[in-house]
Amino acid sequence: MAKVRITQTKSMIGSNKRQKETLYALGLRKVNASVEVEATPQIMGMVTKVFHLVEVKEL
């Protein structure tokens, strides 16, 4: 599987509860925090839900 780096670029203030929980599930807690994960369909689906708050780069 390919790996991706997900970086939170915007604050979760004002987001709905589902989006906040998705960011926590991805391991993102603060702005400019990054995590490296495998690009599984489940992870990419989570990224789709919060695409306006994160930036994704393939490694």
DSSP file (Angstrom, degrees, kcal/mol; ACC not computed):
  #  RESIDUE AA STRUCTURE BP1 BP2  ACC     N-H-->O    O-->H-N    N-H-->O    O-->H-N    TCO  KAPPA ALPHA  PHI   PSI    X-CA   Y-CA   Z-CA
    1    1 A M              0   0    0      0, 0.0     2,-0.2     0, 0.0    39,-0.1   0.000 360.0 360.0 360.0 147.7    0.0    0.0    0.0
    2    2 A A        -     0   0    0     37,-0.2    37,-3.4    36,-0.0     2,-0.3  -0.504 360.0-132.1 -78.6 151.4    1.0    3.6   -0.7
    3    3 A K  E     -A   38   0A   0     35,-0.3    56,-2.6    -2,-0.2     2,-0.3  -0.792  19.4-165.3-103.9 150.0    1.6    5.9    2.3
    4    4 A V  E     -AB  37  58A   0     33,-3.1    33,-2.3    -2,-0.3     2,-0.6  -0.962  16.4-137.0-131.1 151.1    0.2    9.4    2.5
    5    5 A R  E     -AB  36  57A   0     52,-3.1    52,-2.1    -2,-0.3     2,-0.5  -0.947  19.4-162.7-107.2 122.8    1.0   12.3    4.8
    6    6 A I  E     -AB  35  56A   0     29,-2.7    29,-1.9    -2,-0.6     2,-0.4  -0.927   7.2-173.1-108.8 124.3   -2.1   14.1    6.1
    7    7 A T  E     -AB  34  55A   0     48,-2.7    48,-2.4    -2,-0.5     2,-0.6  -0.968  23.4-131.2-120.5 129.2   -1.6   17.6    7.5
    8    8 A Q  E     + B   0  54A   0     25,-2.3    24,-3.3    -2,-0.4    46,-0.3  -0.693  29.4 173.1 -78.1 120.9   -4.3   19.6    9.2
    9    9 A T        +     0   0    0     44,-2.5     2,-0.3    -2,-0.6    45,-0.2   0.641  58.3  41.8-105.2 -19.0   -4.3   23.0    7.6
   10   10 A K  S    S-     0   0    0     43,-1.7    -1,-0.1    20,-0.1    22,-0.1  -0.911  87.1 -98.1-130.5 157.4   -7.3   24.7    9.2
   11   11 A S        -     0   0    0     -2,-0.3    -2,-0.1     1,-0.1    19,-0.1  -0.355  20.0-137.1 -70.8 150.4   -8.8   24.8   12.6
   12   12 A M    >   +     0   0    0     17,-0.1     3,-2.1     2,-0.1     2,-0.2   0.417  65.2 123.4 -88.0   1.7  -11.7   22.5   13.5
   13   13 A I  T 3  S+     0   0    0      1,-0.3     3,-0.1     7,-0.0    -2,-0.1  -0.456  78.5  20.5 -62.8 130.4  -13.5   25.3   15.3
   14   14 A G  T 3  S+     0   0    0      1,-0.4    -1,-0.3    -2,-0.2     2,-0.1   0.300  96.8 122.9  91.7  -9.1  -16.9   25.7   13.7
   15   15 A S    <   -     0   0    0     -3,-2.1    -1,-0.4     1,-0.1    -3,-0.0  -0.455  67.7-103.6 -79.8 158.1  -16.9   22.2   12.2
   16   16 A N     >  -     0   0    0     -2,-0.1     4,-2.0    -3,-0.1     3,-0.3  -0.304  34.6-100.5 -78.2 170.2  -19.7   19.8   13.1
   17   17 A K  H  > S+     0   0    0      1,-0.2     4,-2.5     2,-0.2     5,-0.2   0.863 120.0  55.2 -60.3 -39.7  -19.2   16.9   15.6
   18   18 A R  H  > S+     0   0    0      1,-0.2     4,-1.8     2,-0.2    -1,-0.2   0.900 108.6  47.7 -62.9 -41.2  -18.7   14.3   12.9
   19   19 A Q  H  > S+     0   0    0     -3,-0.3     4,-2.1     2,-0.2    -1,-0.2   0.893 111.3  50.8 -67.6 -39.6  -15.9   16.2   11.3
   20   20 A K  H  X S+     0   0    0     -4,-2.0     4,-2.1     1,-0.2    -2,-0.2   0.919 111.0  48.5 -63.0 -43.5  -14.2   16.8   14.6
   21   21 A E  H  X S+     0   0    0     -4,-2.5     4,-2.3     1,-0.2    -1,-0.2   0.845 108.7  54.4 -66.5 -33.1  -14.4   13.1   15.5
   22   22 A T  H  X S+     0   0    0     -4,-1.8     4,-1.7     2,-0.2    -1,-0.2   0.913 107.7  49.3 -65.9 -42.7  -13.0   12.2   12.1
   23   23 A L  H  X>S+     0   0    0     -4,-2.1     5,-2.6     1,-0.2     4,-0.7   0.918 111.7  48.8 -62.4 -42.8   -9.9   14.4   12.6
   24   24 A Y  H ><5S+     0   0    0     -4,-2.1     3,-0.8     1,-0.2    -2,-0.2   0.899 109.1  53.1 -62.5 -40.0   -9.4   12.8   16.1
   25   25 A A  H 3<5S+     0   0    0     -4,-2.3    -1,-0.2     1,-0.3    -2,-0.2   0.828 106.8  52.3 -65.3 -31.3   -9.7    9.3   14.5
   26   26 A L  H 3<5S-     0   0    0     -4,-1.7    -1,-0.3     2,-0.1    -2,-0.2   0.646 121.8-110.2 -76.8 -14.2   -7.0   10.3   11.9
   27   27 A G  T <<5S+     0   0    0     -3,-0.8     2,-0.5    -4,-0.7    -3,-0.2   0.626  73.0 136.8  95.3  16.0   -4.8   11.4   14.8
   28   28 A L      < +     0   0    0     -5,-2.6    -1,-0.3    -6,-0.2    -2,-0.1  -0.860  11.9 153.3-101.9 125.1   -4.9   15.1   14.1
   29   29 A R        +     0   0    0     -2,-0.5     2,-0.3     1,-0.2    -1,-0.1   0.667  60.5  32.6-118.9 -30.5   -5.3   17.3   17.1
   30   30 A K  S >  S-     0   0    0    -19,-0.1     3,-1.6   -18,-0.0   -22,-0.3  -0.870  88.9 -86.8-131.3 160.2   -3.8   20.7   16.2
   31   31 A V  T 3  S+     0   0    0     -2,-0.3   -22,-0.2     1,-0.3     3,-0.1  -0.429 114.7  20.3 -64.3 140.9   -3.3   22.9   13.1
   32   32 A N  T 3  S+     0   0    0    -24,-3.3    -1,-0.3     1,-0.3     2,-0.2   0.485  90.7 137.7  72.4   7.9   -0.1   22.0   11.2
   33   33 A A    <   -     0   0    0     -3,-1.6   -25,-2.3   -25,-0.2     2,-0.3  -0.596  36.5-160.3 -78.0 145.5    0.0   18.5   12.8
   34   34 A S  E     -A    7   0A   0     -2,-0.2     2,-0.3   -27,-0.2   -27,-0.2  -0.943  13.8-172.5-129.2 149.8    0.8   15.7   10.4
   35   35 A V  E     -A    6   0A   0    -29,-1.9   -29,-2.7    -2,-0.3     2,-0.5  -0.987  16.5-142.4-135.8 147.8    0.4   11.9   10.4
   36   36 A E  E     +A    5   0A   0     -2,-0.3     2,-0.3   -31,-0.2   -31,-0.2  -0.957  34.3 158.0-111.4 121.5    1.7    9.3    8.0
   37   37 A V  E     -A    4   0A   0    -33,-2.3   -33,-3.1    -2,-0.5     2,-0.2  -0.891  45.4 -91.9-136.7 163.9   -0.7    6.5    7.3
   38   38 A E  E     -A    3   0A   0     -2,-0.3     2,-2.0   -35,-0.2   -35,-0.3  -0.558  41.5-115.7 -77.1 145.9   -1.3    3.9    4.6
   39   39 A A        +     0   0    0    -37,-3.4   -37,-0.2    -2,-0.2    -1,-0.1  -0.475  53.0 160.6 -85.3  69.5   -3.7    5.0    1.9
   40   40 A T     >  -     0   0    0     -2,-2.0     4,-2.5     1,-0.1     5,-0.2  -0.471  54.9-108.8 -82.8 161.3   -6.5    2.4    2.6
   41   41 A P  H  > S+     0   0    0      0, 0.0     4,-1.8     0, 0.0     5,-0.1   0.848 120.0  54.8 -58.3 -33.7  -10.0    3.0    1.3
   42   42 A Q  H  > S+     0   0    0      2,-0.2     4,-1.7     1,-0.2     5,-0.1   0.932 110.0  44.6 -66.6 -45.0  -11.2    3.6    4.9
   43   43 A I  H  > S+     0   0    0      1,-0.2     4,-2.2     2,-0.2    -1,-0.2   0.913 112.8  50.9 -65.2 -43.5   -8.6    6.3    5.5
   44   44 A M  H  X S+     0   0    0     -4,-2.5     4,-1.8     1,-0.2    -1,-0.2   0.837 107.9  53.6 -66.4 -31.7   -9.2    8.0    2.1
   45   45 A G  H  X S+     0   0    0     -4,-1.8     4,-1.2    -5,-0.2    -1,-0.2   0.882 108.4  49.8 -66.2 -38.7  -13.0    8.0    2.9
   46   46 A M  H  X S+     0   0    0     -4,-1.7     4,-0.9     1,-0.2     3,-0.3   0.898 109.0  51.8 -65.6 -40.1  -12.2    9.8    6.2
   47   47 A V  H >< S+     0   0    0     -4,-2.2     3,-0.7     1,-0.2    -1,-0.2   0.879 104.0  58.1 -63.5 -37.8  -10.1   12.3    4.3
   48   48 A T  H >< S+     0   0    0     -4,-1.8     3,-0.9     1,-0.2    -1,-0.2   0.859 102.0  55.3 -60.4 -35.5  -12.9   13.0    1.9
   49   49 A K  H 3< S+     0   0    0     -4,-1.2    -1,-0.2    -3,-0.3    -2,-0.2   0.767 121.3  28.0 -69.7 -25.5  -15.2   14.0    4.8
   50   50 A V  T XX S+     0   0    0     -4,-0.9     3,-2.2    -3,-0.7     4,-0.9  -0.048  77.5 131.2-124.9  31.3  -12.7   16.6    6.0
   51   51 A F  T <4 S+     0   0    0     -3,-0.9     3,-0.2     1,-0.3    -1,-0.1   0.761  70.9  58.9 -59.5 -25.8  -11.0   17.6    2.7
   52   52 A H  T 34 S+     0   0    0      1,-0.2    -1,-0.3    -4,-0.2    -2,-0.1   0.568 109.5  43.6 -80.8  -7.7  -11.5   21.3    3.4
   53   53 A L  T <4 S+     0   0    0     -3,-2.2   -44,-2.5   -44,-0.1   -43,-1.7   0.531 112.1  51.8-110.0 -11.0   -9.5   21.1    6.7
   54   54 A V  E  <  -B    8   0A   0     -4,-0.9     2,-0.4   -46,-0.3   -46,-0.2  -0.795  61.1-142.4-128.6 165.6   -6.5   18.9    5.6
   55   55 A E  E     -B    7   0A   0    -48,-2.4   -48,-2.7    -2,-0.3     2,-0.4  -0.994  19.0-155.3-126.5 135.4   -3.8   18.6    2.9
   56   56 A V  E     -B    6   0A   0     -2,-0.4     2,-0.4   -50,-0.2   -50,-0.2  -0.941  11.8-180.0-118.9 131.9   -2.8   15.2    1.6
   57   57 A K  E     -B    5   0A   0    -52,-2.1   -52,-3.1    -2,-0.4     2,-0.3  -0.995  24.4-130.1-128.2 135.6    0.6   14.3    0.0
   58   58 A E  E      B    4   0A   0     -2,-0.4   -54,-0.2   -54,-0.2   -56,-0.0  -0.624 360.0 360.0 -81.2 142.3    1.6   10.9   -1.4
   59   59 A L              0   0    0    -56,-2.6   -55,-0.1    -2,-0.3    -1,-0.1   0.398 360.0 360.0-103.8 360.0    5.0    9.6   -0.1
